[in-house]
Amino acid sequence: MVTESSLTAGQLSAFLLYAAYVTISLSGLSSCYSEMMKGLGASTRLWQLIDKRPDIPISGGSVIPAGQFEGSIRFRDLSFAYPTRSDAPIFNNLNLDVPAGSVTAIVGSSGSGKSTLAALLLRFYDPISGQVLVDGYPVTDLDPQWLRANIGTVSQEPSLFSCSIRENILYGANTPDSISEEQIIQAAKEANAWSFIQQCPQGLDTIVGERGVLLSGGQRQRIAIARAIVKNPRILLLDEATSALDSESESLVQEALERVMKDRTVLTIAHRLSTIRKASQIAVLERGQVVELGAYEALMSIPNGVFKKLVERQTVGLLA
Ligand SMILES: Nc1ncnc2c1ncn2[C@@H]1O[C@H](COP(=O)(O)OP(=O)(O)OP(=O)(O)O)[C@@H](O)[C@H]1O
């Protein structure tokens, strides 16, 4: 067309230039379309996630009025299997009464379901059948937020956060703003933590490091006990760690634990003979049921008893 003079060289170059522009723009449009489709897919999944309702509500339900709350616990005909392992039942018609104000130690070999019992009390899972009752109220009727606010947990491998000792003690308190400096100090004293806190460079404002790495194991446990004292729960769940502390630290922790256990309903996942000996009752878990229940001496007097065998097997003091 250029040779026939129906198209000038300028028009040809302009055409080629514009054709290149159009091609580039069209290819940009197609990648834009594919990005848009990817975004649409991702946002659909996001909405599905946002719309998902948890099986166990986060809040809502009844609460036991403060003056009437005694803190008795009852596991009635409890059957349970984890949703991911429905073929492996953990409890099979388990029954256990924990009177208000008593100390009940849960013992059993590893995997017998001690921690699972605590998880059901905190309503992290619902049983397949049977009930968990607090003061006679099924936990399924109670507000999960209220329930968890009234059950203190002292795990001896506690979760500390990378903030100050003060914030770690106040963590979990129902009304942290209403807790005075004096109350925090009093809780730290009762938890046998005050003397080491005073020696820390910034006292209560000392940062404990990621997961409390700047503190020793025994110090972390005593911070957790101070946390429970500040929270002042009616029911206390004690999950003892198997890890050994040196004897001085151990006795400080034990002494503080005895203070925090006073006048509360205590359910302890027990490994230490010291707590088991003093418990009002010991519940021995085996094959998904409580197979023995009673005080230390009574269980030790059962010939060939499960508890007796557990103690004999682990005479060093660790029961599971
Ligand atoms: N989230 C979970 N999903 C599926 N199975 C679980 C889950 N948690 C625990 N289990 C299983 O349930 C059984 C009971 O576990 P649990 O932790 O209650 O036992 P335990 O008596 O506390 O054990 P240990 O003394 O070793 O701490 C074990 O077989 C365990 O593998």
The ligand as a Gaussian input file, in Angstrom:
#p B3LYP/6-31G(d) Opt

LIG

0 1
 N       -7.069000     -32.169000      70.244000
 C       -7.015000     -33.497000      70.176000
 N       -7.466000     -34.129000      69.072000
 C       -7.437000     -35.479000      68.989000
 N       -6.967000     -36.297000      69.968000
 C       -6.508000     -35.723000      71.090000
 C       -6.500000     -34.288000      71.255000
 N       -5.969000     -34.005000      72.483000
 C       -5.668000     -35.205000      73.044000
 N       -5.987000     -36.226000      72.221000
 C       -5.851000     -37.661000      72.511000
 O       -6.739000     -37.964000      73.574000
 C       -6.155000     -38.895000      74.478000
 C       -6.202000     -38.319000      75.889000
 O       -5.359000     -37.172000      75.934000
 P       -5.122000     -36.314000      77.250000
 O       -4.165000     -35.230000      76.914000
 O       -6.433000     -35.931000      77.827000
 O       -4.435000     -37.392000      78.203000
 P       -3.641000     -37.166000      79.572000
 O       -4.100000     -38.250000      80.501000
 O       -3.801000     -35.764000      80.027000
 O       -2.149000     -37.447000      79.090000
 P       -0.747000     -36.902000      79.683000
 O       -0.620000     -37.430000      81.092000
 O        0.263000     -37.523000      78.775000
 O       -0.792000     -35.404000      79.609000
 C       -4.742000     -39.167000      73.966000
 O       -4.765000     -40.384000      73.260000
 C       -4.470000     -38.010000      73.037000
 O       -3.636000     -38.423000      71.980000

